[in-house]
Amino acid sequence: MEFTVLPDSPAGAALARELWAPQRIDHGSGRPWILGDWPAAEATVVEAGDRRLAVLGRTRLDPAAARAALGRMNSLHDADTLAARLPGVCHLAVSMDGRTRIQGSVFGARQVFSAVVDGVTVAAGSVAPLLALTDAGIDETLLAAALLAPGGAPWPIAQRPVRRGIDPLRTGHWLRLDPDGRSRQVRWWRLPPASLSLAEGARALRAALTEAIEVRVAAADRVSADLSGGLDSTSLCFLADAAGADLITYHITPSDTVNADTGWAQRAAALLPGGRHHTFAADRAENLFDVGYSAEHPNSTPEGPANWANGLPHIRDLAQRAVLEGATLHLTGFGGDELFGRLPVNAWSLVRARPLYGLVVANRYRLASRWPLGATVRGLANRSGFAEHLRAAAALIDTPPRLPEWPELGWVPAPRMPRWATPEAVAAVRRLLVSTAAQAPEPLDADRSRHQALVSLVWEGATIRQVNTLLEGTGITWDAPYLDDRVVAAALATRIDGRLATGRFKPLLTEALRDVVPAELLARTDKGEYSAESYRGLARNRARLLELCEDSRLARLGLIDPAALRAELLDPRARSQYLAPIEATVAGEGWLRSHDGTVRAASRRTVGDPR
């Protein structure tokens, strides 16, 4: 689904003449408003006099109630209530009194980007239509920041595409387009207070997840899903089955024989007799770390290197198999670990929520993870703000990565530039972090634990969005119900001592789905680890990876030393934290090589143009 949103003005109408699109929705004035290509079943337009409301995506909307609400609105802000009630993930647009509101889902699975074209702000549901209008080139500093590992650039930099002049909609905001061509972002969404008990949170989560799944299943003829064996994907499979889905599941056998996921997946499949279940062998080529991007799939993620670039071959192969079996929707458990699992920073929040209990739990974390006592005490006592931590992260980007036995209790888990980054690239990224900190960005929540969870969910939302850009036109959509706004709100409104009750694994999820998922599956107390796939892929595909060091595009831009990268590929370090810099660099290099058409000038047209 790709579309462009224009302001209600003569200048906006003039820009429409430069766009080709098979579908169009007009403002009440008759001027073009939304132009693009979308499935008819995923578009609802409501009219109330000259006012218009459009919803694009898989959701549940009562047109009569929406029409009445649209007629009662005094301003665009009044759409907040309607937006908060929409299940699923979708884009919402409102046109009234010459002004336009456009927004995606809070965590970016459906995102909005904007650019100024001939003095007029234009919005779009993806980067590609704006590239066609602006010929936006690469921002080398943002591309260099994408080399940071683990996880890439810290929030809020991570939201920005590596394109000059194209801006993302910030988390929890909507974009206003005015007739004079100007725009501004307005925050409308914040997490509710963490006030629910475990039992209350479980009931709220159950209701939100049930509705999220029902909305998706109702719109899909057949549903495929990951069945890794972990609690997150297993729970979605049972929820989909309960909602009446014609279900197909896929499981990848882990390379590491210690990983128990396959046994748990087999037990789950046996308890889902109505589904069709498939298992991939551990040595399936698509499982293993590889370049990801290829010349056969040019310009597949135009906003920048994909978060999960080395998983793109797996996604393509799995999508092809699922489509052949008739699936139009694929469910994945992205977001489950962030909502229901434990992060190191949870210890910091627990100490503030329940001091004595929190200190006991923090010490358990310390002993289990072998954190140094002094570093743990300093981290727990730290009260500095988000901007200060961002500045501190900037100072550390060219230092050796911390070992996993280090307590990351701050706002920003400090990423590092790879050892093969050039001094110029390191300096540029440091300046970017420092200048961002100087703007005093507000964290997504006042609590560090909830902020970090939300930032991770935004990263997961971007991953889903990038996957669906890759799969555009294949007939199937990747979806992550744990990223729904209402699911997240229910989970993180639960008090942290309930959400992470000691002695239980993912207690909020297991409590919520006690009568949906069989008890024997909810009894699992661990999760699988998959670094073996990266090491095996590195060994198997080393020759292809080494080819990236020859005439490196990143080196042409002055961002890496290809000889140092080659040395690392020939002799990778044993600990898994050293894989992330390789994966980030390979993603950036592969992206540059497969996106030459958008790195150079883009023609002035949109997707769907038959020329």
N, C-alpha and C positions, 0 to 999 in steps of 0.2 A: 504494500500500500504506500503510494507516494502522492503527495499533494502539496499545493502552494496556497497560502492564504494572503489575500490582498486587502488593503484598507478600502473603506467606502469613500472613494474620491475619484475625480477625473484622472489623476496621476496613476492611481491603482488600475483603473480601467485601461489606460494606455499601456501599462506593463502587460496586461492580459493578452494584448495582441501579439506579444513576443513569445507566448507560451502555447504549446499545443497540448491538449489534454482530451481524453475521451469522455470525461464527465465534468460537470460544472454545477455549482450551487451559487445562486445569486443573493446579494444583499436585498433587503426590502426595496431599495431604490432601483433595483434592476441592474445595478453594476455587478460585474463578476466578483465573487467572494472566494470560493474554494474551487480550485481547478486541479484535477489529478486523475488517478486511477485506483478504484477500490472495489471490493466485492459488494454487490448490491445488498446482500444480506447483512453487511456490517455497516450500513449507513442509515441513519434516521434523521429526518429533517422535520422540525416543528415550526409552525408559523403562528404568530399572534399579531395581527395587523401588519405593520411594516417591520416587525421584529422577527428575527430568525434564530433558531437554535439547532445546531447540528452535532450529532454524536457519531464518531467513526470508530468501530472496533467491536469486540465481543463484550457485551454488557446487557443489562436488563433495564429498559426505559419504558415507563408508562406514558405514551404520547399525550393522552388527555391531561394527565396531571402535569406533565412538562409544559404543555400549552398554557394551562392556567397559571403555573408558576412564572412563565415567561411574561405573560400579560401583567402580572403584579409587580414585576421588578422595577425598582426605582433607579437602579444603577447596575453596572456590570458586577459590582461586588456582591449583589444579591444572588448571583449564580453559585456562590460558595456552598449553600445548603444543598442544592441539587447535585453539585459535583461530589460532595462528601457521601452521598447516598448511592452512587453508582458502583455496583460490583464489577469485577473483572478489570481489564485494562483497556483504555480507550482514549481518544482525543475528544475534547469538548470545545465547541466554538459557539459564541453568542455574538450576534450583530444587532445593535440597538442604538438609535439616536445618532447614527453616523460613526459610532465607535465599535471596535471589535475586541472580543476576548478570545484567546486561544490558549489551550493548555493540553498537556499530555498526562500520563500517570505520574504520580509523585516520584517514583523511583526510576523513571526513565526508560522502562520497557517500551513505552510510547513517549517520545520526546518531541520537543519543539526547538527548532533552530531559526535564527533570523539574520538578515543582512540588509544593509542599506543599498538600494539600487536606484540610481538617478535621484537621490535625495528622498526616497520613499522606503520605509522599513517594510520588508516583505518577510513573512514567516513561512515555514515549511515543516512537514513531519519528518524530514530527513535532510541530510546534507546535499544529496545529489541535485535536487531542483535548484538550490541556491548556487551550486557550482556552475550550473548552466547559465545562470543570470549574471554571475559576478566574475567568472574566471579566477576564482580565489586561489592563490598559490599556497605553497606550504609555509607554515611558520616553523622555521628550523629550531627555534628554542623549545617550542612545545614538542616537536619530534624528539629532540634530545631528552626532554623530561620524561618521555615515554620509555626511555632506557632505564629509568630508576627501578630498582627491585629491592624487595618484592612488592608487587602490586602497582607499579607505575607511579606516576606523580600523585602526591597527596591531594585530598580534597581541599579547596574547590577547583584546583587546576585540572584535576583528572576529568572534569566534565567537559572541558573545552576540546573541540575538534582541532586537528593539527592544520587548520586552514585560517589564513589571515582574513579578518573581516566577517567571519561567521561566528555568531555567538550562540551559546546554548541557553535554554531556559533553566534558571537556577532551581534547585530542589525546593518543592513546596510553593512555587510561584506560578502565576499566569501572566501572559503577555498582553498588554493593551496596545492596539494600533489605532492611532488617531487620524482623522482626515487630512491633517497637514503633513503627514508623512512621519511624524515622530512616534516614539514608542516608549514604554517603560514596563518594568517587571514589578509585579505586585505579589507579596507573599500572602497566601491564603491558608496554608496547611501547617500545623504543628502537631507534634505528638501530644496526646492527652497526658495528664499527670499519671505517674506510676502508682495507682491507688487501689488496684484490684488484688484481692487475695488469690491464691492458686486456684481455688474452686471457682471464683467469679471469672478469673481470666480464662480458665478452661472452657467455661460455658460460652463466653464471648468469642473465643477462638474457634470453637466448634461451629457456632452459627456462621461466622465469617467464612471459614473454609468450606463449609457445606454449600453456601450460596456461591462462592467462587467456582467450585467444581460444577455445580448444577448449571450455571450460566454457560460454561464452556462446553459441557457435554450436550446441552440442548442445541447448540449451534453446529455440532460436528456429527457427521454420519458415522464415523469410526475414529477411535482415539488410540494413539500409541503412547507409550510411556516408558521412561527408564525404570528398571527394577534392579537397582544396584545391590539390594540386600540391606542397605542402610535404612534407618527409620524414616527419613524424610521422603524418599521416593516410594518406599513401601506403603506409607500412609496415604499418599496421593493415589496409588493404584487401588487401594481398598475404598477410598472415597469415590473414585470414578466408577468402580464396580457398583457401589451402593446407589449411585445416581443413574444407573442403567446404561452405562457406556458399553459399546461393543469394543472390547479392550484387547490390544496387542501389547505385549511387553518385550523389552530387550535388556539383556544382561551381558556384560563383558566380563569374562573370567579374568581375575587378577593375575599378573605375572608372579607376584610374591605368594608362595604357597602358605605363608603364615596368615595372609589376609583371609578372613572368614566370610567375606561377603557372598561368595557363591553358595555356600551352605544355607545361609539365611535367605537368599533369593529363591533357592529351590523350595524351601519350606513355604515361602510366601506364594509361589506359583501353584503349589499343590493345594493351597487354600483358596485359590481363585480359579476354580474349574471351568468357569465360563469364558476365560480369556485364552488367547493363543500366546504362547511364551517361546521366546527365542534366546539362545545363548551363543555369544561369539567366543571363539577360542582366544586364549591368551596371546598367541603369536599372530593374530590378525594384524596386518600391516597398519591399518588405520588407527589401531589402539596406541601406537607408539609415537614418540616425539619425532617430528619431521619439520620441514620448512613451513608447511601449512598453506601458504599462498602458492599459486602456480599460474603459468602463462595461459592455461586452459580456462582460467576463471578470472579475467582481468577486471579491475575496478570493482571488486566485490564488497569492499567495506570502505567507501570513499571518505568517511570522517576521520580515519586514521587506523593505525595498527590495531587489530582486534585484541581484546583482552585474552581471548582463548584461541590465539592464532594456531597453535600447534594441534588444537582439537578440530580444526576445520575439515580435514579429510574424513574424520570420524562422522562429523555432522552431515557432510555431503552423502556419504555412503549410507548412513542410517536413514536419512530423509528419503533417498531413492528406494530403499527397501520398504519403508513405511508407506510411501505413496503407492507402490506396486500392490500393497495389501489393502489399499483403499482408505488409509488414514488421511485426515485433513488437519489434524491437530496432534501435537506431541507434547506431553507433560514431562517436566523435569523438576527436580527437587531443589533447584537453586534458591538460596535464601534461608533454607531450613537451619543450617548450622549457625547463621548469624542470629536467628530469632530464638533458637532453643538450646544451642550449645554454649560452652563456656569459652570466654575470651580472657586473657590475662588481666585486662583492665577491669573485669568484673570485680576483682578483689578491691580495687580502689573505691568503687561505688558501694560495695557491701559494707566497707568500713564506715562510710558516711551514713548509710541507711540504718545500720544496726551495729554500732561500734564494737561491742564486746563479741557478739556473734561473728561480725565481719573479720575481726582480728584472728579468731580461731580458724575461720575458713581460709583467710589469706595465708596463714601458716601452713595449712594443708596444701594449698596451691604451691607454696614455696618448696615444701619437702618433696612433693610429687614431681615438680619440674626442675628441682635442683637449682633454684634461684639463690644467688648470693644473699646472705642476710642483710648486709649493709645496703646493697642496691635496692632490696625489697623495702626496707624501712624508709629510705629516701624517697622512693617512688610513691609509697602510700602517703607520706607526709606532704608531698608536693601539692601546691594549690595554685600554680601559675595558670594563666589563661591560654586559650587556643592560639592566638597570634604569637605569643612567646614561644610556644612549642614549635610552631612552624619555623620561626627564626632559628631555633636550636637545631631543627632538622636540617636546615640549610648549611649549618656549620659542619655537619657530620657526613655530608654526601660523598666525600672522597676519602673517608676513613674505612678500615676493614669492617665487614659486616659483623654484627654481634652474633654470638653463638645462640642457639635456641634456648640455652639455660639462662637467658637474661630477661628480667621482668619488664615487659613493655607496658607500663602503667600510665603513659601519657596520653594526650589527645591524639598525637600523630605517631604511629609506629615508624621510626626513622628509616627511610629507604636509602640505598646507596647507589651511586653511579658505578657501572662496571669498571674493572681495572683497565680495560682497553679503551675507555672513553678518553678523548683528548682533553688537555687542560682547558682549551677554549670552550668545549662542550660543558665541562664541569663548571666553569666560571659563569657561563650563560644560564645554566639551570639554577645555580646559587642565587644569581641576581633575580631570577624569576620568583623563587621562593621568598626572598627577602622583600621584594616589592609587593608581593601578594600579602605577606604578613603586615606590611606597613599600611595596608588598606583596612586593617582591623576587621577581617571577616568574622561574622557571627557564626558560631558553631551550630550544627543542626539541632542540638539539644544542650541544655545547661549541664547535663550529667555526662561524664566522659564515656561511660559504658554504653549508654543509649546513642550518643553521638557516633562512636565507632561502629556500632551495629548499623546505624542508618547509612553511614558512609560506605560500608561494605555492601549494603543492599543496593545503593546507587550504582556501585561497580557491577553487581550482578545484573541489575536492570540494563546497564549498557551492554553487557555481554549478550543478553537475550535480544536486544535491539540489533546488535551487529550480526547475530546469527540469522535473524529474520531478513535483514538486508541481503545477506548472502543467499538466502533461500527464495528471494523474490521470484515469483513466476513458477515455482516448482509444484505448487498446489498444497503445500503443508506449512503450518505455522508452529514455531516453538513457543511454549508458554510456561510460565513459572507462577503458579497460584500463590506461593508464599510471598510474592512481591506485590500482591494486591494491597492498595492503601489501607483497606479496612482490616485485612488480616494482620498487617504490621501493627496497626494501631491497637488491635486487641491483644496481641502478644506483648508488646512493649509497655502497655498500660498495666500489665501485671507487675506487682512489686518484685524487685530483683531477688529477694530472699525466697519467694515462692517460685519464680521462674527458674531459679537455679538451685532448688532445694537439694541439700547435700544428701549423699547416699543414693541418689536416683539419677538415671541417665535421661536427659531431655524430659524432665518431669511435666512441663506444661503441655507438650505435645502428647505424651502418653496419657495424661489425665483427660485431655480434651477428646481423645479418640478411643477411649477405653472400650466402648461398645461397638466400634466400627472395625478396628484392627484386632485380630485375635491376640489374646493375652500372651501366648507363647512367643509372638513376634515382638510385642511391646517389652518383653523381658530382656531384650538385647541391651548390653551395657557398654558397647564399644563401637568403633567405626573403622572402615578400611583405610589403608594408606597406599598411595599409588606412585611413589617416586620411582619404583622399579621400572615402570613403563617408560619414564623419561630416560633412564640410564640405558635400557635396552635399545630404545630408539636412537639415542646418541651413538651407540656402537654400530647399529645396523646401518644408519643413514649418514655416517660420518663423512663419506666422500661427497655426498650432495651438500652437506652443511659446509664443508671446506670450500666448495665452489663459490659460496657467498663471499669468501674473503678475496676472491679474484675480481678486480674491478668493482669493489664494493661501492654501492650507492651512498651508504652512510659515510664512508671515507671521503667520497667526492664532496660531500657537504661539510667535511672537516669535523665530524662527530666522533669517529672511532679510529683507532690504529688497527688495521686489519691483520698485521703480523701478530699483535698481542692476542687478538681474538683467535687466530689460527692456533697459536700455542695452547690456548685454553681448551679448544676443541680436541686437540690431539692428546691432551693430558688433563681431563676434567678432575676436579677434586671430589673426594668421596662423600662429603656431607651434602645433604639435599639442598641446603640453603644456597649453595653455589650454582644450582641449576637455574634458578630464577633469572639471574642476569643473562645467561646464555639464551633462555627462552625469549626474554624481552628484546634482545639484540637481533635474534633470528626473525622475530616478528616484524621489527622495523625494517630490516633489510629486505625480507620477502615482500613486505607491503610496497616499498619503493619500487621494486622490480616489476610488480604486477599492476601498478597503478600509474604507469607512465602517461597514459592518456589523460588522467586527471591532474597529474603533476605538471604537465604542460598545459597549454590553453585548452579550455573546454568550449565546445561550440554552444551557441545560444539557443538551447532547446531543452526540453524536459524528457524524462523517461516516457516511453509510449509513442514518441514521435516516429513515424514510419520512415522518415528520410534515411 
